[in-house]
Amino acid sequence: MNRKVILAVVLLAAATALTGCRAAEVVEGEHDPRIFGATYMTRNNPYFDVLHEAIENVVEGNGDIVISRNPCQDQEKQNEQILEMLDEGIKVLFLNPVDWETVEPALKACQEKGVIVINMDTVVKNREYVASIVETDNYAAGVQCAEDMMKRLDKARIVVLDNPTQTSISNRVQGFIDTVEASAESENYKVVARKCGQGEFEDSADAMATILNRGVECEVVLGGNDPSALGALATLQQYHKDNDVLIYGIDGAPDFKSMLNLGLVTGTSGQDPHQIGEVAAQTAYDCLAGKAVEKYISIAPYMITQENLDDYEISGWGR
């Protein structure tokens, strides 16, 4: 059975960074609509749809316009699309880069045009080009997954599905590994395979298949995000190896929480794209108004497991 069909069948069976931070108020008086640009590494992940909707609500509420582009995980394409948006006259760019380093030519172009860049979720390498960074504390998200795993297992062989060009995932993985290595029982936990899943369901499913075909056995899978973890789940189900494997994701996505409700995955460190989007948009308006803004805004993650799932809405995002 097709991996996505497997996951779909299972799903059918299931039947603000700043506390009190609110969206920017509508600007008093009429003004010519300003154009804001937004680009996300992919729109395959519903997380980015929710993030964009939050930004769009604030921007349109201020009488302005937001245009967006989907580079489909292609940094060269994203750079080209950013240049196109600059030609369309954007005043602000909300940026989630495909590659934290090779996005730099587009950042330089924004600087030359005097365009404000708000960097979200995945931090760019050269921060001098961005006005502010808004993201979940990704390192802490990895720490939370590691701590939960070590409470459940005294020893484990671990598979990691990462994405080296995406700093959010890299930082999550690093937080996980650092926490395990710093524990008194660190010798009991071993990463037996680490492979790039691109942060995508299909790529992660393929990566997990490659690992299993090499004869690797594991008790734990850490996905760099929820789609990665769900891709691993689909492959483990295909190979009939999903029993007794702890599966961790990071996002707190509705699909993952549905799997959690069925007992098919173990936990996810949640983040709130609504809050990130609202804070990013508010920060952009503060920049336009000439106000001082925080260079780095970090939003705390929260661990979701079967034990506390009732505290969260399965079909929604955030707390």
MIVEXFI-688183 format. One line per field, with one value per residue (C-alpha): x, y, z. Coordinates in nm, 3 decimals. Example, Ala and Ser with C-alpha at 12.3 -4.5 7.8 and 13.67 -1.06 7.14 Angstrom:
REM residues 2
xx c(1.230	1.367)
yy c(-0.450	-0.106)
zz c(0.780	0.714)
REM end
This chain:
REM residues 319
xx c(0.000	0.124	0.280	0.041	-0.254	-0.137	-0.119	-0.453	-0.622	-0.481	-0.588	-0.942	-0.947	-0.878	-1.216	0.162	0.650	0.543	0.265	-0.033	0.125	-0.150	-0.171	-0.096	-0.399	-0.545	-0.358	-0.572	-0.643	-0.622	-0.295	-0.187	-0.159	0.197	0.312	0.464	0.634	0.644	0.835	0.855	1.082	0.777	0.400	0.393	0.399	0.067	0.268	0.362	0.001	-0.098	0.204	0.117	-0.248	-0.146	0.077	-0.188	-0.451	-0.232	-0.116	-0.461	-0.601	-0.371	-0.500	-0.189	-0.122	0.086	0.207	0.372	0.586	0.655	1.008	0.938	1.262	1.475	1.699	1.789	1.418	1.355	1.626	1.469	1.124	1.255	1.404	1.065	0.893	1.149	1.056	0.691	0.779	0.763	0.852	0.895	0.999	0.891	1.155	1.180	1.484	1.536	1.909	2.038	2.359	2.288	1.994	2.250	2.241	1.870	1.934	2.192	1.942	1.688	1.943	2.027	1.656	1.604	1.357	1.301	1.361	1.189	1.352	1.125	1.166	1.502	1.777	1.996	2.371	2.450	2.217	2.331	2.085	1.773	1.592	1.466	1.449	1.135	1.145	1.065	1.353	1.444	1.733	1.498	1.253	1.521	1.606	1.242	1.227	1.550	1.436	1.107	1.284	1.524	1.232	1.082	1.390	1.706	1.891	1.816	1.944	1.837	1.769	1.779	1.614	1.761	1.812	2.155	2.060	1.768	1.895	1.569	1.601	1.977	1.931	1.658	1.881	2.172	1.959	1.853	2.205	2.363	2.105	2.164	2.543	2.527	2.327	2.490	2.371	2.488	2.672	2.335	2.207	2.357	2.269	2.291	2.182	2.145	2.005	1.863	1.485	1.458	1.185	0.938	0.711	0.814	1.186	1.187	0.992	1.253	1.537	1.387	1.351	1.717	1.814	1.598	1.728	2.077	1.960	1.965	1.757	1.632	1.410	1.377	1.328	1.373	1.220	1.347	0.983	0.644	0.633	0.971	0.846	0.523	0.723	0.928	0.607	0.467	0.782	0.801	0.440	0.521	0.808	0.599	0.860	0.653	0.589	0.799	0.963	0.932	0.873	0.931	0.845	0.867	0.584	0.269	0.082	-0.278	-0.182	0.084	-0.150	-0.403	-0.137	-0.047	-0.411	-0.400	-0.080	0.123	0.380	0.533	0.563	0.615	0.763	0.502	0.534	0.268	0.275	-0.012	0.198	0.513	0.324	0.158	0.483	0.667	0.400	0.391	0.770	0.755	0.511	0.728	1.023	0.818	0.724	1.091	1.065	1.348	1.281	1.439	1.701	1.613	1.274	1.257	0.930	0.931	0.820	0.601	0.607	0.296	0.262	-0.027	-0.019	-0.110	-0.277	-0.614	-0.471	-0.444	-0.687	-0.600	-0.730	-0.555	-0.212	-0.064	-0.163)
yy c(0.000	0.352	0.535	0.830	0.592	0.419	0.749	0.863	0.543	0.592	0.956	0.860	0.620	0.906	1.066	3.582	3.532	3.787	3.700	3.914	4.029	4.121	4.189	4.540	4.766	4.910	5.225	5.534	5.730	5.616	5.540	5.384	5.009	4.896	4.565	4.302	3.990	3.647	3.335	3.000	2.708	2.498	2.503	2.124	2.166	2.307	2.484	2.747	2.792	2.878	3.107	3.289	3.327	3.495	3.742	3.804	3.885	4.153	4.305	4.317	4.448	4.745	4.810	4.668	4.379	4.065	3.858	3.520	3.274	2.901	2.798	2.426	2.368	2.526	2.809	2.932	2.959	3.137	3.393	3.458	3.496	3.744	3.954	3.942	4.067	4.346	4.451	4.454	4.711	4.526	4.726	4.425	4.065	3.786	3.522	3.153	3.045	2.714	2.728	2.945	3.031	3.051	3.287	3.565	3.713	3.781	3.934	4.167	4.271	4.351	4.561	4.754	4.830	4.932	4.648	4.533	4.159	3.969	3.626	3.348	2.990	2.918	3.167	3.294	3.264	3.635	3.815	4.164	4.160	4.105	4.350	4.081	3.705	3.540	3.169	2.896	2.804	2.509	2.392	2.368	2.166	1.903	1.906	1.835	1.533	1.391	1.435	1.262	0.974	0.917	0.903	0.621	0.417	0.331	0.263	0.305	0.293	0.616	0.715	1.088	1.241	1.589	1.863	2.032	2.337	2.422	2.574	2.516	2.140	2.141	2.320	2.076	1.780	1.943	2.007	1.644	1.505	1.745	1.649	1.278	1.317	1.527	1.266	1.034	0.736	0.874	0.551	0.375	0.584	0.564	0.735	0.441	0.631	0.993	1.086	1.397	1.391	1.747	1.819	1.654	1.350	1.163	1.237	1.124	0.809	0.730	0.806	0.573	0.299	0.334	0.301	-0.008	-0.167	-0.144	-0.366	-0.090	-0.163	0.114	0.185	0.560	0.787	1.162	1.354	1.708	1.813	1.644	1.562	1.388	1.184	1.090	0.986	0.757	0.616	0.535	0.345	0.161	0.053	-0.066	-0.276	-0.394	-0.251	0.019	-0.176	-0.071	0.222	0.565	0.831	1.199	1.498	1.871	2.112	2.007	1.966	1.838	1.532	1.434	1.485	1.257	0.987	1.056	1.010	0.666	0.572	0.544	0.811	0.921	1.298	1.630	1.956	2.207	2.552	2.808	2.943	3.181	3.349	3.353	3.511	3.775	3.867	3.883	4.111	4.336	4.362	4.460	4.742	4.861	4.875	5.073	5.315	5.367	5.197	4.994	4.619	4.314	4.160	3.808	3.695	3.340	3.165	2.875	2.530	2.291	1.911	1.720	1.351	1.110	1.196	1.563	1.550	1.639	1.984	2.061	2.081	1.795	1.970	2.301	2.456	2.611	2.584)
zz c(0.000	-0.082	0.216	0.188	0.163	0.481	0.663	0.521	0.640	0.988	0.991	0.893	1.183	1.420	1.307	2.202	2.138	2.377	2.616	2.529	2.204	1.963	1.592	1.474	1.493	1.179	1.090	1.138	0.824	0.467	0.290	-0.033	0.023	0.076	-0.066	0.161	0.026	0.186	0.088	0.264	0.179	0.092	0.114	0.143	0.520	0.654	0.924	0.666	0.553	0.909	0.949	0.626	0.724	1.050	0.864	0.600	0.865	1.020	0.690	0.533	0.860	0.814	0.463	0.297	0.058	0.097	-0.197	-0.152	-0.344	-0.309	-0.416	-0.356	-0.160	-0.437	-0.312	-0.661	-0.739	-0.409	-0.486	-0.827	-0.672	-0.416	-0.697	-0.872	-0.558	-0.526	-0.879	-0.771	-0.506	-0.175	0.137	0.367	0.305	0.541	0.478	0.559	0.353	0.179	0.251	0.535	0.347	-0.028	0.024	0.076	-0.279	-0.235	0.107	-0.043	-0.308	-0.037	0.148	-0.169	-0.221	0.141	0.200	0.558	0.603	0.885	0.910	1.041	1.163	0.993	1.074	0.789	0.822	0.786	1.024	0.931	0.640	0.852	1.077	1.315	1.358	1.493	1.568	1.816	2.047	1.827	2.042	2.341	2.128	2.072	2.441	2.529	2.297	2.440	2.799	2.726	2.549	2.839	3.082	2.877	2.782	2.977	2.651	2.283	1.927	1.762	1.400	1.321	1.014	0.973	0.714	0.736	0.525	0.756	1.080	1.265	1.216	1.273	1.606	1.712	1.637	1.818	2.125	2.126	2.085	2.336	2.597	2.548	2.554	2.872	3.061	3.312	3.104	2.771	2.683	2.676	2.386	2.038	1.711	1.469	1.155	1.054	0.715	0.547	0.513	0.375	0.631	0.390	0.432	0.115	0.143	0.505	0.418	0.153	0.393	0.652	0.389	0.296	0.662	0.715	0.394	0.540	0.825	1.087	1.398	1.626	1.923	1.859	1.558	1.586	1.296	1.246	1.214	1.219	0.845	0.881	1.173	0.993	0.687	0.911	1.062	0.718	0.622	0.952	0.900	0.549	0.682	0.980	1.216	1.386	1.708	2.006	1.826	1.988	1.722	1.795	1.580	1.629	1.533	1.717	1.387	1.381	1.173	1.424	1.719	1.547	1.529	1.890	1.987	1.824	2.006	1.685	1.774	2.103	2.127	1.954	2.075	1.968	1.820	1.734	1.376	1.458	1.723	1.512	1.222	1.437	1.611	1.276	1.128	1.435	1.422	1.055	1.130	1.417	1.175	0.923	1.199	1.284	1.622	1.773	1.750	1.907	1.681	1.796	1.928	2.062	2.145	2.391	2.267	2.466	2.481	2.374	2.458	2.508	2.877	2.820	2.479	2.633	2.710	2.336	2.047	1.813	1.501	1.568	1.621	1.932	2.294)
REM end
